[in-house]
Amino acid sequence: MAIDIGKLYAIIGADTSQFDKKMKGLGKRLSAVGKKLTMRLTLPLIALAGAAVKAGADFEYAMRNAWAVTGEGEKALADMTAKAREMGATTIFSAKQAGDAMYFMASAGWDSKKMADAIKPTLDLAAATQSDLAFATEAVISSMNQFQISTKETGRVTNVFAAAIMGSQATLEKLKISMTYIGPMA
Protein backbone atom coordinates (compact mmCIF):
# COMPACT_ATOMS: atom_id res chain seq x y z
CA MET A 1 0.00 0.00 0.00
CA ALA A 2 2.91 2.30 0.67
CA ILE A 3 4.08 1.78 -2.89
CA ASP A 4 0.69 2.63 -4.25
CA ILE A 5 0.52 5.78 -2.17
CA GLY A 6 4.00 6.78 -3.32
CA LYS A 7 3.02 6.34 -6.94
CA LEU A 8 -0.15 8.29 -6.33
CA TYR A 9 1.85 11.07 -4.70
CA ALA A 10 4.33 11.22 -7.56
CA ILE A 11 1.55 11.42 -10.16
CA ILE A 12 -0.29 14.11 -8.23
CA GLY A 13 2.98 16.06 -7.78
CA ALA A 14 3.69 15.91 -11.51
CA ASP A 15 0.13 16.89 -12.38
CA THR A 16 0.32 19.79 -9.94
CA SER A 17 3.51 21.15 -11.47
CA GLN A 18 1.94 21.07 -14.94
CA PHE A 19 -1.14 22.75 -13.54
CA ASP A 20 1.06 25.41 -11.91
CA LYS A 21 2.83 26.07 -15.22
CA LYS A 22 -0.46 26.42 -17.06
CA MET A 23 -1.86 28.72 -14.40
CA LYS A 24 1.25 30.92 -14.49
CA GLY A 25 0.95 31.14 -18.27
CA LEU A 26 -2.73 32.00 -17.97
CA GLY A 27 -1.90 34.61 -15.33
CA LYS A 28 0.66 36.23 -17.66
CA ARG A 29 -1.82 36.28 -20.54
CA LEU A 30 -4.55 37.75 -18.31
CA SER A 31 -2.09 40.35 -17.05
CA ALA A 32 -1.24 41.32 -20.65
CA VAL A 33 -4.94 41.55 -21.49
CA GLY A 34 -5.48 43.67 -18.38
CA LYS A 35 -2.69 46.04 -19.43
CA LYS A 36 -4.18 46.36 -22.92
CA LEU A 37 -7.64 47.02 -21.50
CA THR A 38 -6.23 49.58 -19.12
CA MET A 39 -4.48 51.36 -21.98
CA ARG A 40 -7.58 51.19 -24.16
CA LEU A 41 -9.71 52.66 -21.39
CA THR A 42 -7.22 55.08 -19.88
CA LEU A 43 -6.12 56.78 -23.09
CA PRO A 44 -9.68 57.67 -24.19
CA LEU A 45 -10.45 58.92 -20.68
CA ILE A 46 -7.34 61.09 -20.73
CA ALA A 47 -8.31 62.38 -24.19
CA LEU A 48 -11.82 63.13 -22.95
CA ALA A 49 -10.47 65.01 -19.95
CA GLY A 50 -8.13 66.94 -22.23
CA ALA A 51 -11.02 67.87 -24.52
CA ALA A 52 -13.06 69.06 -21.54
CA VAL A 53 -10.17 71.22 -20.31
CA LYS A 54 -9.70 72.65 -23.81
CA ALA A 55 -13.42 73.42 -24.15
CA GLY A 56 -13.34 75.20 -20.81
CA ALA A 57 -10.27 77.18 -21.82
CA ASP A 58 -11.84 78.07 -25.19
CA PHE A 59 -14.98 79.30 -23.43
CA GLU A 60 -12.95 81.36 -20.97
CA TYR A 61 -10.96 82.86 -23.86
CA ALA A 62 -14.14 83.76 -25.79
CA MET A 63 -15.66 85.44 -22.75
CA ARG A 64 -12.52 87.40 -21.92
CA ASN A 65 -12.31 88.59 -25.55
CA ALA A 66 -15.90 89.82 -25.53
CA TRP A 67 -15.46 91.43 -22.12
CA ALA A 68 -12.20 93.15 -23.09
CA VAL A 69 -13.89 94.82 -26.04
CA THR A 70 -16.66 96.21 -23.82
CA GLY A 71 -14.22 97.91 -21.48
CA GLU A 72 -16.61 97.20 -18.60
CA GLY A 73 -15.74 96.03 -15.09
CA GLU A 74 -15.46 92.56 -13.57
CA LYS A 75 -19.19 92.41 -12.81
CA ALA A 76 -19.93 92.66 -16.53
CA LEU A 77 -17.62 89.69 -17.15
CA ALA A 78 -19.44 87.66 -14.50
CA ASP A 79 -22.85 88.63 -15.94
CA MET A 80 -21.78 87.87 -19.51
CA THR A 81 -20.28 84.53 -18.49
CA ALA A 82 -23.44 83.53 -16.62
CA LYS A 83 -25.59 84.52 -19.61
CA ALA A 84 -23.40 82.56 -22.05
CA ARG A 85 -23.57 79.49 -19.81
CA GLU A 86 -27.35 79.85 -19.63
CA MET A 87 -27.50 80.01 -23.43
CA GLY A 88 -25.27 76.94 -23.66
CA ALA A 89 -27.67 75.06 -21.42
CA THR A 90 -30.93 76.22 -23.04
CA THR A 91 -30.18 76.49 -26.78
CA ILE A 92 -28.59 74.29 -29.42
CA PHE A 93 -25.46 76.43 -29.22
CA SER A 94 -22.61 75.96 -26.77
CA ALA A 95 -21.67 78.52 -24.16
CA LYS A 96 -18.51 79.18 -26.17
CA GLN A 97 -20.55 79.91 -29.30
CA ALA A 98 -22.71 82.31 -27.30
CA GLY A 99 -19.51 83.96 -26.08
CA ASP A 100 -18.31 84.32 -29.66
CA ALA A 101 -21.62 85.98 -30.61
CA MET A 102 -21.19 88.32 -27.63
CA TYR A 103 -17.76 89.24 -28.98
CA PHE A 104 -19.36 90.36 -32.27
CA MET A 105 -21.94 92.35 -30.31
CA ALA A 106 -19.24 93.98 -28.18
CA SER A 107 -17.26 94.78 -31.34
CA ALA A 108 -20.34 96.65 -32.60
CA GLY A 109 -20.24 98.82 -29.49
CA TRP A 110 -22.86 97.00 -27.46
CA ASP A 111 -22.42 96.82 -23.70
CA SER A 112 -23.16 93.77 -21.57
CA LYS A 113 -26.76 94.84 -20.91
CA LYS A 114 -27.50 95.12 -24.63
CA MET A 115 -25.88 91.74 -25.18
CA ALA A 116 -28.04 90.20 -22.46
CA ASP A 117 -31.15 91.56 -24.24
CA ALA A 118 -30.09 90.39 -27.70
CA ILE A 119 -28.25 87.10 -27.29
CA LYS A 120 -31.21 84.71 -26.91
CA PRO A 121 -33.24 86.03 -29.87
CA THR A 122 -30.08 86.06 -31.99
CA LEU A 123 -29.28 82.44 -31.15
CA ASP A 124 -32.90 81.49 -31.81
CA LEU A 125 -32.78 83.18 -35.23
CA ALA A 126 -29.60 81.33 -36.20
CA ALA A 127 -31.13 78.04 -35.08
CA ALA A 128 -34.51 78.60 -36.73
CA THR A 129 -33.00 79.61 -40.06
CA GLN A 130 -30.08 77.17 -39.88
CA SER A 131 -27.75 80.09 -40.41
CA ASP A 132 -24.18 80.48 -39.33
CA LEU A 133 -24.23 82.05 -35.86
CA ALA A 134 -21.60 84.66 -36.69
CA PHE A 135 -23.53 85.71 -39.79
CA ALA A 136 -26.87 85.79 -37.93
CA THR A 137 -25.29 87.91 -35.20
CA GLU A 138 -23.88 90.31 -37.78
CA ALA A 139 -27.26 90.56 -39.54
CA VAL A 140 -29.07 91.35 -36.29
CA ILE A 141 -26.47 93.90 -35.21
CA SER A 142 -26.34 95.73 -38.53
CA SER A 143 -30.13 95.87 -38.92
CA MET A 144 -30.72 97.07 -35.38
CA ASN A 145 -27.97 99.67 -35.57
CA GLN A 146 -29.10 100.84 -39.00
CA PHE A 147 -32.68 101.39 -37.89
CA GLN A 148 -31.66 102.54 -34.38
CA ILE A 149 -33.78 99.85 -32.74
CA SER A 150 -33.34 99.18 -29.02
CA THR A 151 -31.89 95.80 -28.12
CA LYS A 152 -35.01 95.21 -26.02
CA GLU A 153 -36.76 94.81 -29.42
CA THR A 154 -34.34 92.14 -30.68
CA GLY A 155 -36.97 89.42 -30.36
CA ARG A 156 -39.34 91.36 -32.58
CA VAL A 157 -36.64 91.97 -35.20
CA THR A 158 -35.51 88.35 -35.26
CA ASN A 159 -39.14 87.17 -35.47
CA VAL A 160 -39.67 89.38 -38.53
CA PHE A 161 -36.52 87.96 -40.12
CA ALA A 162 -37.56 84.39 -39.37
CA ALA A 163 -41.10 84.94 -40.69
CA ALA A 164 -39.77 86.47 -43.91
CA ILE A 165 -37.41 83.55 -44.43
CA MET A 166 -39.96 80.86 -43.59
CA GLY A 167 -42.61 82.34 -45.87
CA SER A 168 -40.48 82.86 -48.97
CA GLN A 169 -37.36 81.90 -50.87
CA ALA A 170 -35.44 84.47 -48.87
CA THR A 171 -32.44 83.55 -46.79
CA LEU A 172 -30.86 85.47 -43.97
CA GLU A 173 -28.02 86.37 -46.31
CA LYS A 174 -30.43 87.81 -48.89
CA LEU A 175 -32.30 89.77 -46.21
CA LYS A 176 -29.10 91.18 -44.79
CA ILE A 177 -27.97 92.32 -48.24
CA SER A 178 -31.36 93.86 -49.00
CA MET A 179 -31.26 95.78 -45.71
CA THR A 180 -28.15 97.61 -46.88
CA TYR A 181 -30.18 98.97 -49.83
CA ILE A 182 -33.52 99.46 -48.09
CA GLY A 183 -32.15 100.88 -44.85
CA PRO A 184 -31.03 104.26 -46.15
CA MET A 185 -34.44 104.79 -47.79
CA ALA A 186 -36.40 103.97 -44.64
Secondary structure by P-SEA (a helix, b strand, c coil): caaaaaaaaaaaaaaaaaaaaaaaaaaaaaaaaaaaaaaaaaaaaaaaaaaaaaaaaaaaaaaaaaaaaacccaaaaaaaaaaaaaaaacccccaaaaaaaaaaaaaacccaaaaaacaaaaaaaaaaacccaaaaaaaaaaaaaaacccccaaaaaaaaaaaaaaaccccaaaaaaaaaaacccc
